């Protein structure tokens, strides 16, 4: 089991959930299921250390970037 060493005066910070558009939501679901299948991650029901997923879309090249 993992252990996270903290300073004595730490304070938990709660983050709000962010809504994803339908296309991103489907992509995130697909990737999470893939990671669950290969056991790189595992399901957890309740923890103070769970954090929302942050999606970083790939950079889309436009004409000015290629020049």
Secondary structure, DSSP 8 states (H G I E B T S, - for coil): -------TT------------HHHHHHHHHHHHHHHHTTSS---S--TT-------------HHHH-
